[in-house]
Amino acid sequence: MRTWYLDLPSPPGEGSFRVKGIAYRGLTHLVTCRVEGGLAAFAAALPTPALQGFFGQPFLASSFYDMFPLVAGSGVLASLARSQLDTFAHQQGRAQASYDVEHQYRALLQGRSTDDVHSRLRPLAGRYYDFGEWDVERAGLNRLRVVERALPIWIMPWFVPMQIGYFSGLMAAMGKPGSTVTLQSFRREGLAGSMSLVVLELEVVMRD
């Protein structure tokens, strides 16, 4: 786990997959909560000067930034927190969901029937990501199918548990704390340059 983020495919500023600054703010908030020494200790642990410089800048919540430093920074923070990456990413997703529920999406997610939850969840991807095609479909009375296409395969060790944590957090906020979110599949589908793209499918089973 300690070297996983050293093998990612591009340095900061050169990726074609972008994420909004709100996700970076969420990560730096977790740094202050989980790491003794806070941001200074985190910066010292980053493996390259390029990453150190990237995290030294202010992040504007509505602006897009390269995806690579977010994934690499999450790997570094998991190591500093002495956590396995999948466990940390799951917690990261739940923290992201908690922020959404407490702020912009409170009215969208709380105090309403889950009958149309699939349509209400569709806009959430655009709050964070500037890549891929994202949809939520009803798959039964209390089941949802989350389909995310055109994702770079290299983010999967972090992205899958983070998304599972995110949807678990949303379901709990909607009064469905017993819900389960599971990985159904991810499969390769095409290339972006020399990079493999995948389709990710999650199943959400809503339980009270």
JOHU-V127294 format. One record per pair of residues at least 4 apart in sequence whose ideal C-beta (glycine too) atoms are under 7 Angstrom apart, sorted by the first residue. I is the first residue (numbers start at 1). J is the second residue. Records with the same first field share a line. If there is no record, write none. Layout:
I = J + J
This chain:
1 = 78 + 79 + 84 + 85
2 = 79
4 = 75 + 85 + 157
5 = 71 + 72 + 75 + 76
6 = 47
8 = 68 + 71 + 72 + 154
9 = 154 + 195
10 = 14 + 15 + 68
11 = 50
12 = 50 + 51 + 54 + 66 + 68 + 69
13 = 66
15 = 66 + 67 + 68
16 = 192
17 = 67 + 131 + 152
18 = 64 + 65 + 66 + 67 + 130 + 131
19 = 23 + 64 + 65 + 67 + 70 + 128 + 129 + 130
20 = 61 + 62 + 63 + 64 + 127 + 128
21 = 25 + 59 + 60 + 61 + 62 + 63 + 65
22 = 26 + 61 + 128
23 = 27 + 70 + 128
24 = 28 + 59 + 65 + 70
25 = 29 + 59 + 61
26 = 30 + 95 + 96 + 99
27 = 31 + 70 + 73 + 74 + 77
28 = 32 + 39
29 = 33
30 = 34 + 77 + 92 + 95
31 = 35 + 38 + 39 + 42 + 77
32 = 38 + 39
34 = 77 + 81
35 = 41 + 42 + 77 + 80 + 81
36 = 41
37 = 41
38 = 42
39 = 43
40 = 44
41 = 45 + 80
42 = 76 + 77 + 80
43 = 52 + 55 + 56
45 = 76 + 80
46 = 51 + 52 + 55 + 76
47 = 51
49 = 53
50 = 54
51 = 55 + 69 + 72
52 = 56
54 = 69
55 = 69 + 73
59 = 65
64 = 130
67 = 71 + 155
68 = 72
69 = 73
70 = 74
71 = 75 + 155 + 158
72 = 76
73 = 77
74 = 78 + 88 + 89 + 92 + 158
75 = 79 + 85
76 = 80
77 = 81 + 88
78 = 83 + 84 + 85 + 88
81 = 88
83 = 87 + 88
84 = 88
85 = 89 + 157 + 158
86 = 90 + 161
87 = 91
88 = 92
89 = 93 + 158 + 161 + 162 + 165
90 = 94 + 161 + 162 + 164 + 165
91 = 95 + 165
92 = 96 + 162 + 165
93 = 97 + 162 + 163 + 164 + 165 + 166 + 169
94 = 98 + 165 + 166 + 168 + 169
95 = 99
96 = 100 + 166
97 = 101 + 166 + 169 + 170 + 173
98 = 102 + 169
99 = 103
100 = 104 + 105
101 = 105 + 106 + 109 + 110 + 173
102 = 106
105 = 109
106 = 110
108 = 120
109 = 170 + 173 + 174
110 = 173 + 174
114 = 174 + 206
116 = 120
117 = 121 + 144
118 = 136 + 137 + 138 + 144
121 = 136
122 = 135 + 136
125 = 129 + 134
131 = 150
132 = 148 + 149 + 150 + 151
133 = 149 + 150
134 = 148
135 = 147
136 = 144 + 146
137 = 144 + 145 + 147
138 = 144
139 = 143 + 144 + 145 + 203
142 = 205 + 206
143 = 203 + 204 + 205
144 = 204
145 = 201 + 203
146 = 167 + 201 + 202 + 204
147 = 199 + 201
148 = 200
149 = 189 + 199
150 = 197
151 = 155 + 159 + 197 + 198 + 200
152 = 195 + 197
153 = 188 + 196 + 197 + 198
155 = 159
156 = 160 + 186 + 198
158 = 162
159 = 163
160 = 164 + 183 + 200
161 = 165
162 = 166
163 = 167 + 202
164 = 168 + 181 + 183 + 202
165 = 169
166 = 170
167 = 171 + 181 + 202 + 204
168 = 172 + 179 + 181
169 = 173
170 = 174
171 = 176 + 179 + 204 + 206
172 = 176 + 177
176 = 206 + 207 + 208
178 = 207 + 208
179 = 204 + 205 + 206 + 207
180 = 205
181 = 202 + 204
182 = 202 + 203
183 = 202
184 = 201 + 202 + 203
185 = 201
186 = 198 + 199 + 200 + 201
187 = 198 + 199
188 = 196 + 198
189 = 197 + 198 + 199
190 = 197
191 = 195 + 196 + 197
192 = 197
